[in-house]
Amino acid sequence: MPEMVKLNASSIENGLMPAERIARVQDASGATEEITVSPGNVKDNRLVVHVIGVQGDRILVELPRESASGRWRIWVDRANAIGL
């Protein structure tokens, strides 16, 4: 698994400031995490994240910033991640 991947987002919208984007991604349990990031953290309408670990068909990723729920790391389905 690559060190960084692009994670499919359910939506990416403009934030309150011109240099912000709000990305919504789904974790492995189906819950949605909302993360406010800079445009540099978004490529091809996907969120760029760091891979921390792999367990079966799930990967543990570190988000570029803390999510609205306070999480920095989430488990996601491997099928939702695309290598860089």
DSSP file (Angstrom, degrees, kcal/mol; ACC not computed):
  #  RESIDUE AA STRUCTURE BP1 BP2  ACC     N-H-->O    O-->H-N    N-H-->O    O-->H-N    TCO  KAPPA ALPHA  PHI   PSI    X-CA   Y-CA   Z-CA
    1    1 A M              0   0    0      0, 0.0     4,-0.1     0, 0.0    53,-0.0   0.000 360.0 360.0 360.0 134.2    0.0    0.0    0.0
    2    2 A P        -     0   0    0      0, 0.0    49,-0.1     0, 0.0     3,-0.0  -0.180 360.0-117.6 -62.4 160.0    1.4    3.5   -0.9
    3    3 A E  S    S+     0   0    0      1,-0.1    48,-3.0    47,-0.1     2,-0.4   0.821 101.0  30.1 -68.6 -32.0    2.4    5.9    1.9
    4    4 A M  E    S-A   50   0A   0     46,-0.2    80,-1.1    57,-0.0     2,-0.3  -0.964  71.3-179.6-128.2 147.0   -0.3    8.3    0.7
    5    5 A V  E     -AB  49  83A   0     44,-2.2    44,-2.7    -2,-0.4     2,-0.5  -0.934  30.4-116.5-138.2 162.3   -3.6    7.7   -1.0
    6    6 A K  E     -AB  48  82A   0     76,-3.5    76,-2.7    -2,-0.3     2,-0.5  -0.910  32.4-148.8 -99.5 126.6   -6.5    9.7   -2.4
    7    7 A L  E     -AB  47  81A   0     40,-3.4    40,-2.2    -2,-0.5    74,-0.2  -0.825  18.5-113.9-101.2 129.2   -9.7    8.9   -0.5
    8    8 A N  E     -A   46   0A   0     72,-2.9    18,-0.4    -2,-0.5     2,-0.4  -0.352  33.8-152.7 -57.9 136.3  -13.1    9.1   -2.2
    9    9 A A        -     0   0    0     36,-0.5    16,-0.2    16,-0.1     3,-0.2  -0.912  20.0-144.4-114.5 141.3  -15.2   11.9   -0.8
   10   10 A S  S    S-     0   0    0     14,-2.6     2,-0.3    -2,-0.4    15,-0.2   0.806  88.9  -8.1 -71.7 -27.4  -19.0   12.0   -0.7
   11   11 A S  E     -F   24   0B   0     13,-1.1    13,-2.6    -3,-0.1     2,-0.4  -0.955  53.7-162.2-162.8 150.5  -18.6   15.7   -1.2
   12   12 A I  E     +F   23   0B   0     -2,-0.3     2,-0.3    11,-0.2    11,-0.2  -0.974  25.9 170.4-134.4 121.6  -16.1   18.5   -1.4
   13   13 A E  E     -F   22   0B   0      9,-2.4     9,-3.1    -2,-0.4     2,-0.1  -0.814  39.9 -86.8-127.4 163.9  -17.4   22.1   -1.1
   14   14 A N  E     -F   21   0B   0     -2,-0.3     7,-0.3     7,-0.2     5,-0.1  -0.458  45.6-138.4 -67.7 144.5  -15.9   25.5   -0.6
   15   15 A G        -     0   0    0      5,-2.3    -1,-0.1     2,-0.5     5,-0.1  -0.107  33.4 -84.4 -89.8-167.4  -15.3   26.5    3.0
   16   16 A L  S    S+     0   0    0      5,-0.1    -2,-0.1     3,-0.1    -1,-0.0   0.819 116.0  50.2 -70.0 -30.9  -16.0   29.8    4.8
   17   17 A M  S >  S-     0   0    0      1,-0.1     3,-1.7     4,-0.0    -2,-0.5  -0.764  92.1-117.2-105.9 153.4  -12.6   31.2    3.6
   18   18 A P  T 3  S+     0   0    0      0, 0.0    -3,-0.1     0, 0.0    -1,-0.1   0.793 114.4  54.3 -60.0 -27.5  -11.4   31.2   -0.1
   19   19 A A  T 3  S+     0   0    0     19,-0.1     2,-0.4    -5,-0.1    -3,-0.1   0.100  96.8  87.3 -95.4  23.4   -8.5   28.9    0.9
   20   20 A E    <   -     0   0    0     -3,-1.7    -5,-2.3    18,-0.2     2,-0.4  -0.939  50.2-172.1-124.7 146.5  -10.6   26.3    2.6
   21   21 A R  E     -FG  14  37B   0     16,-3.0    16,-3.2    -2,-0.4     2,-0.6  -0.980  17.2-142.0-128.0 145.7  -12.4   23.2    1.3
   22   22 A I  E     -FG  13  36B   0     -9,-3.1    -9,-2.4    -2,-0.4     2,-0.4  -0.943  20.9-169.4-109.3 117.0  -14.8   21.0    3.3
   23   23 A A  E     -FG  12  35B   0     12,-3.0    12,-2.9    -2,-0.6     2,-0.5  -0.876   8.6-159.8-107.8 136.9  -14.4   17.3    2.5
   24   24 A R  E     +FG  11  34B   0    -13,-2.6   -14,-2.6    -2,-0.4   -13,-1.1  -0.975  17.4 175.5-115.9 122.6  -16.9   14.7    3.7
   25   25 A V  E     - G   0  33B   0      8,-2.4     8,-3.3    -2,-0.5     2,-0.4  -0.906  25.9-125.8-126.6 153.9  -15.6   11.1    3.8
   26   26 A Q  E     - G   0  32B   0    -18,-0.4    51,-0.3    -2,-0.3     6,-0.2  -0.835  20.3-144.4-102.1 133.4  -17.1    7.9    5.0
   27   27 A D    >   -     0   0    0      4,-3.0     3,-1.7    -2,-0.4    49,-0.3  -0.313  37.6 -90.7 -86.0 178.0  -15.3    5.6    7.5
   28   28 A A  T 3  S+     0   0    0     47,-3.0    48,-0.1     1,-0.3    -1,-0.1   0.723 126.4  54.8 -64.3 -22.6  -15.4    1.8    7.5
   29   29 A S  T 3  S-     0   0    0     46,-0.3    -1,-0.3     2,-0.1     3,-0.1   0.551 120.8-105.7 -87.1  -7.3  -18.4    1.8    9.8
   30   30 A G  S <  S+     0   0    0     -3,-1.7    -2,-0.1     1,-0.4     2,-0.1   0.352  75.8 135.8  99.6  -5.3  -20.4    4.0    7.4
   31   31 A A        -     0   0    0     -5,-0.1    -4,-3.0     1,-0.1     2,-0.5  -0.458  52.7-124.9 -74.7 149.7  -20.2    7.2    9.5
   32   32 A T  E     -G   26   0B   0     -6,-0.2     2,-0.4    -2,-0.1    -6,-0.2  -0.829  18.9-160.6 -99.9 132.1  -19.4   10.5    7.7
   33   33 A E  E     -G   25   0B   0     -8,-3.3    -8,-2.4    -2,-0.5     2,-0.5  -0.917   6.3-151.0-108.6 137.4  -16.4   12.6    8.8
   34   34 A E  E     -G   24   0B   0     -2,-0.4    34,-2.9   -10,-0.2     2,-0.4  -0.940  16.6-178.0-110.9 126.2  -16.2   16.3    7.9
   35   35 A I  E     -G   23   0B   0    -12,-2.9   -12,-3.0    -2,-0.5     2,-0.6  -0.987  21.0-146.2-129.1 129.5  -12.8   17.8    7.5
   36   36 A T  E     +G   22   0B   0     30,-0.5     2,-0.3    -2,-0.4   -14,-0.2  -0.856  37.2 162.6 -93.0 121.5  -11.9   21.4    6.6
   37   37 A V  E     -G   21   0B   0    -16,-3.2   -16,-3.0    -2,-0.6   -22,-0.1  -0.802  41.0 -96.8-133.9 170.1   -8.7   21.4    4.6
   38   38 A S    >   -     0   0    0     -2,-0.3     3,-2.1   -18,-0.2   -18,-0.2  -0.538  43.0-107.2 -82.6 158.5   -6.6   23.6    2.2
   39   39 A P  G >  S+     0   0    0      0, 0.0     3,-1.6     0, 0.0    -1,-0.1   0.772 117.1  68.7 -58.2 -25.4   -7.1   23.1   -1.5
   40   40 A G  G 3  S+     0   0    0      1,-0.3     8,-0.0     3,-0.0     0, 0.0   0.683  90.9  61.4 -67.4 -17.6   -3.7   21.4   -1.7
   41   41 A N  G <  S+     0   0    0     -3,-2.1     7,-3.0     6,-0.1     2,-0.5   0.412  94.9  75.8 -87.1   1.7   -5.2   18.5    0.3
   42   42 A V  E <   +C   47   0A   0     -3,-1.6     2,-0.4     5,-0.2     5,-0.2  -0.964  54.9 170.4-118.8 126.1   -7.7   17.8   -2.5
   43   43 A K  E >  S-C   46   0A   0      3,-2.5     3,-1.4    -2,-0.5    -3,-0.0  -0.999  72.1  -6.4-134.6 132.1   -6.7   16.1   -5.8
   44   44 A D  T 3  S-     0   0    0     -2,-0.4    -1,-0.1     1,-0.3     3,-0.1   0.857 128.6 -59.0  54.5  37.6   -9.1   14.9   -8.5
   45   45 A N  T 3  S+     0   0    0      1,-0.2   -36,-0.5   -37,-0.1     2,-0.3   0.787 118.1 109.8  61.1  30.0  -12.0   15.7   -6.2
   46   46 A R  E <  S-AC   8  43A   0     -3,-1.4    -3,-2.5   -38,-0.1     2,-0.5  -0.930  72.7-110.9-131.0 156.2  -10.5   13.3   -3.5
   47   47 A L  E     -AC   7  42A   0    -40,-2.2   -40,-3.4    -2,-0.3     2,-0.5  -0.760  25.8-135.7 -91.2 127.4   -8.9   13.9   -0.2
   48   48 A V  E     +A    6   0A   0     -7,-3.0     2,-0.3    -2,-0.5   -42,-0.2  -0.721  35.0 169.5 -84.6 125.4   -5.2   13.1    0.1
   49   49 A V  E     -A    5   0A   0    -44,-2.7   -44,-2.2    -2,-0.5     2,-0.4  -0.892  34.0-111.4-134.2 161.4   -4.4   11.2    3.3
   50   50 A H  E     -AD   4  62A   0     12,-1.8    12,-2.7    -2,-0.3     2,-0.5  -0.783  28.2-128.6 -94.0 136.9   -1.5    9.3    4.9
   51   51 A V  E     + D   0  61A   0    -48,-3.0    10,-0.2    -2,-0.4     3,-0.1  -0.744  29.5 172.0 -85.2 128.9   -1.7    5.6    5.3
   52   52 A I  E     -     0   0A   0      8,-3.6     2,-0.3    -2,-0.5     9,-0.2   0.764  61.9 -15.7-103.4 -38.9   -0.9    4.5    8.9
   53   53 A G  E     - D   0  60A   0      7,-1.4     7,-3.0     2,-0.0     2,-0.4  -0.989  51.8-134.5-162.9 164.4   -1.8    0.8    8.8
   54   54 A V  E     + D   0  59A   0     -2,-0.3     2,-0.3     5,-0.2     5,-0.2  -0.989  16.8 175.2-129.6 136.4   -3.6   -2.0    6.9
   55   55 A Q  E >   - D   0  58A   0      3,-2.7     3,-1.7    -2,-0.4     2,-0.2  -0.834  63.1 -61.0-143.0 101.1   -5.8   -4.7    8.3
   56   56 A G  T 3  S-     0   0    0     -2,-0.3    -1,-0.1     1,-0.3     0, 0.0  -0.439 120.0 -11.6  62.8-124.0   -7.6   -6.9    5.8
   57   57 A D  T 3  S+     0   0    0     -2,-0.2    21,-3.3    -3,-0.1    22,-0.4   0.199 125.2  80.1 -95.2  16.3   -9.8   -4.8    3.5
   58   58 A R  E <   -DE  55  77A   0     -3,-1.7    -3,-2.7    19,-0.3     2,-0.4  -0.896  59.8-159.1-120.0 151.6   -9.5   -1.7    5.7
   59   59 A I  E     -DE  54  76A   0     17,-2.6    17,-2.7    -2,-0.3     2,-0.6  -0.983  16.0-133.9-127.9 144.7   -6.8    0.9    6.0
   60   60 A L  E     -DE  53  75A   0     -7,-3.0    -8,-3.6    -2,-0.4    -7,-1.4  -0.858  31.8-173.4 -94.4 122.5   -6.1    3.3    8.9
   61   61 A V  E     -DE  51  74A   0     13,-2.8    13,-2.0    -2,-0.6     2,-0.5  -0.877  22.8-135.3-119.8 150.8   -5.5    6.8    7.5
   62   62 A E  E     -DE  50  73A   0    -12,-2.7   -12,-1.8    -2,-0.3    11,-0.2  -0.915  26.7-133.0-102.1 127.4   -4.4   10.0    9.2
   63   63 A L        -     0   0    0      9,-3.6   -14,-0.1    -2,-0.5     3,-0.0  -0.396  16.0-120.4 -76.0 154.2   -6.4   13.0    8.1
   64   64 A P  S    S+     0   0    0      0, 0.0     2,-0.3     0, 0.0    -1,-0.1   0.776  96.4   8.4 -67.2 -25.0   -4.6   16.2    7.0
   65   65 A R  S    S-     0   0    0      6,-0.1     2,-0.1     7,-0.1    -2,-0.1  -0.948  99.0 -76.9-145.8 165.0   -6.5   18.1    9.8
   66   66 A E        -     0   0    0     -2,-0.3   -30,-0.5     1,-0.1     6,-0.2  -0.406  51.5-123.1 -64.1 137.0   -8.7   17.2   12.7
   67   67 A S    >   -     0   0    0      4,-2.8     3,-1.9   -32,-0.1   -32,-0.2  -0.247  27.6 -99.8 -75.9 169.6  -12.3   16.3   11.7
   68   68 A A  T 3  S+     0   0    0    -34,-2.9   -33,-0.1     1,-0.3    -1,-0.1   0.785 126.0  54.1 -60.7 -27.1  -15.3   18.1   13.0
   69   69 A S  T 3  S-     0   0    0    -35,-0.3    -1,-0.3     2,-0.1   -34,-0.1   0.474 123.4-105.0 -87.2  -1.3  -15.8   15.2   15.4
   70   70 A G  S <  S+     0   0    0     -3,-1.9     2,-0.3     1,-0.3    -2,-0.1   0.531  74.1 137.4  94.9   6.8  -12.3   15.5   16.8
   71   71 A R        +     0   0    0      1,-0.1    -4,-2.8    -6,-0.0    -1,-0.3  -0.687  30.6 178.5 -92.5 141.0  -10.7   12.5   15.0
   72   72 A W  S    S+     0   0    0     -2,-0.3    -9,-3.6     1,-0.2     2,-0.4   0.649  74.8  40.4-103.6 -27.4   -7.3   12.6   13.3
   73   73 A R  E     +E   62   0A   0    -11,-0.2     2,-0.3    -6,-0.0    -1,-0.2  -0.965  64.6 175.2-127.3 140.7   -7.3    8.9   12.2
   74   74 A I  E     -E   61   0A   0    -13,-2.0   -13,-2.8    -2,-0.4     2,-0.4  -0.988  30.6-120.5-140.9 151.6  -10.1    6.8   10.8
   75   75 A W  E     -E   60   0A   0     -2,-0.3   -47,-3.0   -15,-0.2   -46,-0.3  -0.783  37.3-178.8 -86.5 133.9  -10.5    3.3    9.4
   76   76 A V  E     -E   59   0A   0    -17,-2.7   -17,-2.6    -2,-0.4     2,-0.2  -0.919  35.2 -94.0-130.3 157.8  -11.7    3.3    5.8
   77   77 A D  E >   -E   58   0A   0     -2,-0.3     3,-1.9   -51,-0.3   -19,-0.3  -0.535  30.7-132.5 -68.8 134.6  -12.6    0.6    3.3
   78   78 A R  G >  S+     0   0    0    -21,-3.3     3,-1.6     1,-0.3    -1,-0.1   0.811 104.6  66.2 -57.9 -31.7   -9.6   -0.1    1.1
   79   79 A A  G 3  S+     0   0    0    -22,-0.4    -1,-0.3     1,-0.3   -21,-0.1   0.707  95.1  58.4 -64.9 -19.9  -11.8    0.1   -2.0
   80   80 A N  G <  S+     0   0    0     -3,-1.9   -72,-2.9   -54,-0.1     2,-0.4   0.419  93.7  82.4 -89.2   1.5  -12.4    3.8   -1.3
   81   81 A A  E <   -B    7   0A   0     -3,-1.6     2,-0.4   -74,-0.2   -74,-0.2  -0.891  57.6-166.5-113.5 137.9   -8.6    4.6   -1.5
   82   82 A I  E     -B    6   0A   0    -76,-2.7   -76,-3.5    -2,-0.4    -3,-0.0  -0.983  25.7-118.1-121.9 129.4   -6.6    5.2   -4.7
   83   83 A G  E      B    5   0A   0     -2,-0.4   -78,-0.2   -78,-0.2   -80,-0.0  -0.251 360.0 360.0 -64.6 151.7   -2.8    5.2   -4.7
   84   84 A L              0   0    0    -80,-1.1    -1,-0.1     0, 0.0   -79,-0.1   0.446 360.0 360.0 -84.7 360.0   -1.0    8.4   -5.7
